[in-house]
Amino acid sequence: MAEISRRELMAAAAASAGLAASPAQAQDAPIGPLGLPIGSQVYPLRSMLGDFPAFVAKMAELGVTRLELCSPIGYGPGFASLSDGRRVRKILADHGMKSESSHFTMRELRTSHEKSIEWAQQVGITHMLTATLGDGNGGSMPTLDQVKRAAEEYNRIAAAAAKAGMRQGLHNEGFEISTVDGKRTYDLLFELLDPKLVKFQFQMSTVTAGFVAADYFQKYPGRFVSMHLQDVDMKAPPNAQEAQPGQRRRYPQVPLGKGSIDWVKTFRAARVGGVENYFVEQSWELTQQSVAYLKTLRV
């Protein structure tokens, strides 16, 4: 008797149950470093979201099985196709995909947190992230008092999220990579934010401001939940347009594995940091190449 492949066995089982297996479900889902599914953040690809089913199919074909979304409540018309959370969840499931994480603006967390939580629950999201605490708190040039006030506010938001079964998280943008009284704001936030309530998401491109993910994962074990993956070529000249005061210099982004970041070191340290998922956050062209790289990287 000829040996039956796993793919054929899965398809036969689906057929016997009266189910039509989608292309994504009928093949083994690609696994990336740390044995975790490969994810992608939708923000750089937002121009493709108008036809959400077609977008999901395209990402599934690429090998992505986790999408990190942006809340349509806070992020506006460009994300209107995500407004019906139950529909989003079904479309994802139809292609063997999930969304467990999404970004939310600070404004909506302040004014419509319950509504945002309801949408997240409909989709199946359990991690609610915000890009930065800088809104209303000094932007990329905060004072110490503003940092403390921002942390107090976010602890309150995270406590409310926890009651609904959500984990609140924080990404790092201009506010977080600033310096206050000679100390990095990011490090102050690790002291001020409640470790039981708030997890961190590391933005890999902040390496251009001296923020090395592997160092932070080792320094703050268990405090992280995810990463946004970009690679940058820091040997290339910075982009012609210099960053504004308080911002990092802009080096060109490249596919993962083609730039200055040591990905083996990063992922090994990510185990210590507590990372549970990661999302490529790049243009469509770079996303294709970076996902292909992640399929080959074993850590």
Secondary structure, DSSP 8 states (H G I E B T S, - for coil): -----HHHHHHHHHHHTT----TTTTS---B-GGG-B-EEESGGGGGGTTSHHHHHHHHHHHT--EEEEE-HHHH-GGGGGG--HHHHHHHHHHTT-EEEEEE--HHHHHH-HHHHHHHHHHHT--EEEES-S-TTTTTTS--HHHHHHHHHHHHHHHHHHHHTT-EEEE---TTTT-EETTEEHHHHHHHHS-TTTEEEEEEGGGGGGT--HHHHHHHSTT-EEEEEE-EE-TTS---SS---TTS-----EE-TTSSS--HHHHHHHHHHHT--EEEE-S-HHHHHHHHHHHHH---
